[in-house]
Amino acid sequence: MTSLTANTSTAETQVKNSSRRTFLKATAMGSSGLMMTIALPGCATLKNGGMTQVGDTEQWDSNAWLRIDSDNSIHFVLDRVEMGQGTYTGMTTLLAEELEVDPAKVDVSFAGVDSVYRNTIYGLQITGGSTSVASSWQIIREAGAATRIMLIKAAANTWGIKESDCVAENGAVINNAAGDKNKGKQITFGQLAAIAATYSVPSDIPLKNKADFKVIGKYNKRLDALKKSTGTADYGIDTDLPGMKYAVFTRAPRWDSQIRDFDASKIENMPGIEHVFAVNKPSAVGIAIVAKSYWQARKAQKLLTVEWAESELTQVNDASIFAQYKKDLADDSGKNVRSEGDIESALENAAQTITAEFEMPFLAHATLEPQNCTAWAKEDGLEIWAPTQSADMAQVAAAKASRYSLSNIKINTTFIGGGFGRRINQDFVAEAAAIADHIQQPIKLIWSREEDTQRDWYRPSSYHKLSASVDNDGQITGWNHQMAGSGVFDYFVGDAAPAQYPFMPKFMFGMLESAGKLGEGIIAPADGSIFEGAEAIPYDFANINVDYKKSDSGILVGNWRSVGYSHNGFIVETFIEKLAQLPQVKAKKDSYQFRYDLLNKHPRAQAVLEKAAKEANWGSPLPGCTQGISIHKSFGTWVAEIADVEIDRSANAANQIKVKRVVCVVDCGQVVNPDTVVAQMEGGIIFALTAALYGEITIKDGIPQQTNFHDYQLLRMNEAPQIDVHIIESDEKPTGVGEPGVPPLASAVANAITAKTGQFFNKLPLKLDA
Amino acid sequence: MIKLTVNGTEHSLDVEADTPLLWVVRDYLDLKGSKFGCGAGLCGACTMHLNGNPIRTCITPISSVAGQSITTIEGLGYKDSMSSVQQAWVEHNVPQCGYCQSGQIMSATALLATNAKPSDEDIDSAMSGNICRCGTYPRIKAAIHSVANSNATSNTELFTNIMEAK
């Protein structure tokens, strides 16, 4: 057995996979193990600041994905953050399937910043857009499979048998060679790792067929459930450093104000207060208070007075914002994002034209873990611990707010207490970096709930104008949807563009931001944050026109779970219902059949809708209820939802809409973890029901008016409906799961109420007519 | 100095009297399982037991609980010694982001200690002070029912500590 301890420390092999232009690289770790890394040719690879390495005893490349140690421990670096959506389990399952290990035996840690971890869909190291499984489905399985092939080869050579006589199973290779003296024996992956590391990565990496899957599509555990049920999962807010101080940060009520003056005389001598100073950096403008404890800093903050300079927003209110959207859209219909047939002549020649206007509110993310960031500034570098959805954008934000360059900033990510898109914007990282840099100490910055609610990057409000042409037979001949609102792209490109070019010096960041803005729709994906889901309307109309006019409200906006689909799912499906309720349409078919027939070009959509109708007993509502139906495709995934809703006029005005049950059918292609899909649909439905019943950030004189959970209400246990989720069996590639449960819900509820009272809803949250 | 018993261990703390219990437990005793969510008693992420009763510790000044007995999520169980409520949470894959779940588990544990077989309405009423932004309510409800339906004697054992504290 001497070959098992052969010294292989210098062996490095590479293989190119031409389809993705990526390299898998196997590296021996001294004499003890194997490390599998993935490198992108032609890209500079960032090496981290070197203050803390993942793993404790061995040097580990910052871009490693997989490491097998001689003690048979298997370490996997998760390059997508875990914020509840299940990547921690799902991505590990992909690896475990091909590697042939129990997913629960894999030790998972979170990735730092490296270009190899970039989301292949965005070119950024970003967790969003419901893309984690879809973008990593191939590459992680290939890493697992390549490693397994090399481990099998190592075992075959050790025993002197053919590779085809070896079977990898449960973290070991088993000798299955008929007649061999070692038949039935096994060697663990850990024992084989050092030998396997000396081999070339195979050029051909066949992946398992679906029929051979042991865990993909079957594994129903949640690997982080134990930590999260025992209070032992470490979130950003739980970061603790030796000598760490606590910081709070006072921001202007209107985000664009600069500091004119501040008076800290009342707080400088309060117990525990160590520093009070002004910060004036990109994405970090305000007064920092640093104290020995969080409570000391927070208490002192109440006695701080700040004089803020003029704001451009003092005249901005919801009414003025919607007036601006309408005027801008009337002046210029903007960019055409879908055009089929001739909508103008369809509308001109219509027997009847149906129109509606919609106004969608700003929405806060309200992640239960408030924004926070821990930063440690030292002479040679800055280290950050942050619950961020984009580690590389966090690095840029920290660089812009401090003296450090990208190569001297190390980002550590943590478990995240809810993301929903909020943590794609990195203001909390910029603030912490600036504060730590100023005092050259470790600090933890924690936002209050009030700060978190009032300084969010909201789901943009938007205005929509729809018209449909109907002929004499009640056929819909044309669909015209025009809309206006802010695009979210402009509000994160400042950190995103430099993150894509990490070799650029800091003085180039401004140029990269400008180039990024100009490149929207050309080199960067088009910003669909207002129109996505509207332009892709699936119904079979001869004439379709969709226009988007960008009209910036000046209010901070960002990605909010399901982004543009969040409002267009409601608008399209509510307006479709309005058409379905036309007497001449209703005489022929019900709301379900009306949709079903118009989806004739989308068989997967029809199957989803049909199953929803069956499972919900469409046409036979629960006692006291009426039903509403809705279907929407987002992030590649079809979801249909049917809500059973009761109106309780005896309740308080705010609580008269009672959603009793939601039946949800989802087609997201092949499923990795069925229970995660169910959980994401349940969560998406409750997230969307919160918005449908309560969600609204209002703006007065440029200031968001809501502050905490009493005036920005979230759904509670007693309001949660029964939810039944059904997954369509599929052989198609996996598509998004984290967000697609959201878009259909509000319209399913609204349509159920319409069925009862006839009231048509063109605003959210839903408010019953008296 | 303020005296306080947390998970059975007595502590003497030099801390300002108005400091909320939550921050004392998190930052002075380094028990980080209890979370900060709202600072106003509205979300329940900070829930601990005071003499067996669930309280919102983000608005509980340390001076008001001096000399009393506190149980946190860390006091319920860990890994191989999880309480039956925690085990039910794992079996039902309750957590998503997980941030609220310490508070949810503390509220559920207190409910089951006084009501071994809660109805849906009992659960709604005991748990509606705990917000879950990820929407795990259906699973929380199922997990609570599963504990109630499991072996009654083990339930009694589970809550011994709490009842003793009372």
Interface residues (C-beta under 8 A of the other chain):
Chain A: M83 G84 Q85 G86 N220 K221 R222 D224 A225 L226 K227 K228 S229 T230 G231 T232 A233 D234 Y235 I237 D238 D240 Y246 P271 S293 Y294 W295 Q296 K299 A366 T367 L368 E369 P370 F415 I416 G417 G418 G419 F420 I446 S448 R449 E450 D675 T676 A679 E682 G683 G684 I685 I686 F687 N708 F709 H710 L714 L715 R716 M717 N718 A720 Q722 I723
Chain B: V15 E16 D18 T19 P20 W23 D27 D30 L31 K32 G33 S34 K35 F36 G37 C38 G39 A40 L42 C43 A45 T72 I73 E74 L76 G77 Y78 K79 M82 Q86 W89 V90 N93 V94 P95 Q96 C97 G98 Y99 C100 Q101 S102 I105 I123 D124 S125 M127 S128 G129 N130 I131 C132 R133 C134 G135 T136 Y137 P138 R139 I140 K141
